Amino acid sequence: MRCTTCQYENDLGTKFCGECGNKLARVCSACGVELKPTTKFCPECGASIAVTATAVERLVRHVENYTPKHLADKILQSKSALEGERKQVTVLFADVKGSMELAEQLDPEQWHHILDRFFQILSDGVHRFEGTV
C-alpha cells in the first residue's frame, strides 16, 4: 500500500507508513474516496478495488517461506520434481474449533498472526519428516 504523503510502498494491511509514520487509508484509485479495509468495490463510483501486483508478489514470497530451504533444494534437485511421479501421500487436515467466532472478535491482522503461527507449528511437524506443504 503506497503512502499518499511520502510514496513509500508499505506491506498490504499496514495501518501506518513505515517511512513517515502517517496513517494509511485505502482510497479508490478511480475517484479517491476513502475505503473500508474489506471493500471490494468503491461505494462511490463502483470501481473494482483490485490487489496490486506488488502485494501479490509479497504474499507469494511469504508463502514460499513455509518450506525450509534444504527441503526445497532437495525437491528441486530430484529428477521426479521435473517429470512428476506417483506416490502414496498422507494428508493432514486441521480445524480450529470455534475459529469463526474468535475471528469475529479480533482485528484481521491479529487473527492472521494467530493462524500464521498455528500453520507454522503444523508445518514444522510435516517438515520434520521431510514432507512438504
Secondary structure, DSSP 8 states (H G I E B T S, - for coil): -B-TTT--B--TT-SB-TTT--B--EE-TTT--EE-TT-SB-TTT--B----HHHHHHHHHHHHTTS-HHHHHHHHHSHHHHH-------------TTHHHHHHHS-HHHHHHHHHHHHHHHHHHHHHTT---
